[in-house]
Amino acid sequence: MLRSRIVCLIALGSLFAPAVPPAPAHAAETAGDAAAAGQIRINQLGFLPGSRKLAVVESDRSREFEVVREGDGQVVLHGETGAPASWEPAARDAAIADLGALEAPGRYRIRIEGMPPSDPFPVDAQAYAGLADAALKAFYFNRSGSALDPAHAGAYAHTGGHPDTEVEIHASAASPGRPAGTLISAPRGWYDAGDYNKYIVNSGITTWTLLAAYEHFPAFFRGRDLGIPESGDAVPDILDEAWWNLEWMLAMQDPGDGGVYHKLTNLRFDGEVMPEQATERRYVVQKTTAAALDFAAVMATASRVYAGYEAQFPGVAARMRAAAEAAWRWAQAHPDVAYRQPDDVHTGAYGDAKLDDEFAWAAAELYLLTGESGYWQAFERHAAVPTVPSWSDVGTLGWISLAQHPHRLPDATARERVAAAVGGLAARLTGRWQASPWRVAMQPPDFVWGSNAMALNQAMVLLQGYRLAPRREYLDAAQSQLDYVLGRNPLGVSFVTGHGLRTPQHIHHRPSQADGIAAPVPGWLSGGPNPRQQDAGDCPGVAYPSSLPALSWLDHGCSYASNEIAINWNAPLVYVAAALQQLTPL
């Protein structure tokens, strides 16, 4: 039997503190059954009372529908879908059911004659608060160099591994002060994804996204107790968790010249074992321009954010500013050092030879921190029209930060330019959303490795447009992106472990594969459909159900191309869930 068959699960309240395996609700319907055409697709976690509530009806004609309340079966809404159209990524007809004024808290289903009823969905004023908490706590579960104790990790407790206090300088990273073979200490940080290695370029966008979530929505994160060891101190848990990774990033800078090592890694990937069972020699590998600039951008951002917590982090803001400026100077002296995988290293490369976006991002963050005109001039030299961000395309992160701090920009012309650039991208994405039969901005080329993160990064950009100019269509489009990830997709799956009726059960994540617990660590976002299927040769006896972009997904531990988890994918999930919870009108 294919492991892609998923037990139906209901997320029982908050699964973030303490963590416990989700409890099965029933096993009558599997993911394979739910993926069949001709069903009603809806966000399985439901909606905030004031949110736009859309469902997709897979039908080749308009259909009348009714919304019934669970429990007493009372019909609370009648309506008719819009005209159907074919959605290319799944080759399915889709008609939109607009649930309109359904605002009363409760639990509901959609019924259409001749079709299975929809999944039950709640309307709840805290619909996404638990999701944001769980997605953030997932980072705690991926801490390197730390035991996870039962008080905070529940059933997922383990003794920990990878202290990384004796890491070897690889020959590619040697410098006069640190020749090959030198041992350095670079503990903490987050495991990057399903593997046990740590990469600066991917940590860059990840950490920035969490810091931006706090900077943009501090009221949401203050006082939230995730159930991590630092909970209860005078610092928001999101900043405590980010600090775990920032400390590691600081240790990845060569104090002799300011350069930054690209990654800390084994020579080869570990097998499906727990962290404490993975004991291979660890190395820091090559300094690169991308690593230095991503590091500079994140440290400048963090210096700005942690300055408000000087009492709890004495001297940290100044230390991070100095580190950011040193990394910038190294990048100026080494403007085109791309990562080249050494012959004896066989882990993730995160190679990136296009560096204008990294220069623009770092320059923007350093300008906001220091106010020095040289950084603004560097931003203007390197900045391009904003695009949806990813680990290898980070220029838009600088635009977003500049838009957050318009009073720090040089003049009115600069403010207008920044607002127009960010707002223009949001408007383009909104146009795609409005034109889509599935009412989602995702286009066929967007279904790449980590396509669910693409959907959420699109949502994050849409939310920037809404924050700049509160046009309701920007907020509604962002809501639809989250709806897609949480079940309003043609697979009928909520892609977040432990949160939904049908969720991934076999993610490519070594602790979840090796811990002996049936349910995976909760709060992780599966990468999502990926028609390139780069892992097809590594999944013997297991076939993707389809090559269509929106259907090409396997719930199997072997499927790193569609079912891996990654820190840079979870970070926009935290951001979007918190943003919608905070911004959606009551």
Order of alpha helices (4+ residues) and beta strands (2+ residues): beta-beta-alpha-beta-beta-beta-beta-beta-beta-beta-beta-alpha-alpha-beta-beta-beta-alpha-alpha-alpha-beta-beta-alpha-alpha-alpha-alpha-alpha-alpha-alpha-alpha-alpha-alpha-alpha
